[in-house]
Amino acid sequence: MSNNKIVNHNYTKRSEPSGGFKTMEEFYPFYLGEHCNIINRRLHVIGSTISLSVFLWAIKSRQPKLFLLGIIQGYAFAWIGHFFFEKK
């Protein structure tokens, strides 16, 4: 059985600088470290895809309240990925 926990060992121990990120080059290694687990990344893709679909549905049906549903479900997938699979 393969270990899905760590995909790229180079990014697993990165931390956010106390002064924040000033460039994309500073931010991107941290971002990769926060998304090492393949299941977490897949949950992000699924959540983002569903959100986009709900947003398009909201526009087509002229129901602005559906935007909130899209945002909530999108973040739900991301939080589940980080909490249960990245443990962060």
C-alpha positions as CSV (number, residue, x, y, z in Angstrom):
1,M,0.0,0.0,0.0
2,S,1.4,3.4,-0.9
3,N,1.8,6.2,1.5
4,N,-0.3,9.2,0.3
5,K,0.6,11.4,3.3
6,I,3.8,13.0,1.9
7,V,4.2,13.7,-1.8
8,N,7.1,16.1,-1.8
9,H,9.5,15.8,1.1
10,N,11.2,19.1,0.2
11,Y,8.2,21.2,1.3
12,T,6.9,19.4,4.5
13,K,8.7,21.6,7.0
14,R,8.2,25.0,5.7
15,S,6.7,27.7,7.9
16,E,5.2,31.1,7.4
17,P,7.6,34.0,8.1
18,S,6.6,36.3,10.9
19,G,6.6,39.3,8.6
20,G,4.4,37.6,6.0
21,F,5.2,36.8,2.4
22,K,6.5,39.6,0.1
23,T,6.8,37.7,-3.2
24,M,5.3,34.6,-4.9
25,E,8.8,33.0,-4.7
26,E,8.6,33.2,-0.9
27,F,5.0,32.1,-0.7
28,Y,4.9,29.1,-3.1
29,P,7.2,26.7,-1.1
30,F,5.0,27.3,1.9
31,Y,1.8,26.7,-0.2
32,L,3.3,23.4,-1.5
33,G,4.1,22.4,2.1
34,E,0.5,23.0,3.1
35,H,-0.8,20.8,0.3
36,C,1.5,17.7,0.3
37,N,-1.2,15.2,0.8
38,I,-2.7,14.0,-2.4
39,I,-6.2,13.5,-0.9
40,N,-6.2,17.1,0.3
41,R,-5.3,18.3,-3.1
42,R,-8.1,16.2,-4.7
43,L,-10.6,17.5,-2.2
44,H,-9.6,21.1,-3.1
45,V,-10.2,20.3,-6.8
46,I,-13.5,18.7,-6.1
47,G,-14.7,21.5,-3.9
48,S,-13.5,24.2,-6.4
49,T,-15.2,22.4,-9.3
50,I,-18.5,22.1,-7.4
51,S,-18.3,25.8,-6.3
52,L,-17.8,26.9,-9.9
53,S,-20.8,24.8,-10.9
54,V,-22.9,26.3,-8.2
55,F,-21.8,29.8,-9.1
56,L,-22.8,29.2,-12.7
57,W,-26.1,27.8,-11.6
58,A,-26.7,30.9,-9.4
59,I,-26.1,33.1,-12.4
60,K,-28.2,31.1,-14.8
61,S,-31.1,30.8,-12.3
62,R,-30.7,34.4,-11.1
63,Q,-30.5,33.3,-7.5
64,P,-27.7,35.2,-5.8
65,K,-28.2,33.3,-2.5
66,L,-26.7,30.3,-4.2
67,F,-23.3,32.0,-4.2
68,L,-23.2,31.5,-0.4
69,L,-23.9,27.8,-0.9
70,G,-21.0,27.6,-3.3
71,I,-18.6,29.4,-1.0
72,I,-19.6,27.3,2.1
73,Q,-19.3,23.9,0.3
74,G,-16.0,24.9,-1.3
75,Y,-14.4,25.8,2.0
76,A,-15.9,22.7,3.6
77,F,-13.9,20.4,1.2
78,A,-10.7,22.4,1.8
79,W,-11.1,22.4,5.6
80,I,-11.8,18.6,5.6
81,G,-8.7,18.1,3.5
82,H,-6.5,20.2,5.8
83,F,-7.9,19.0,9.1
84,F,-8.2,15.2,8.4
85,F,-5.4,14.7,5.8
86,E,-2.8,17.4,6.3
87,K,-3.4,17.6,10.0
88,K,-2.9,21.4,9.8
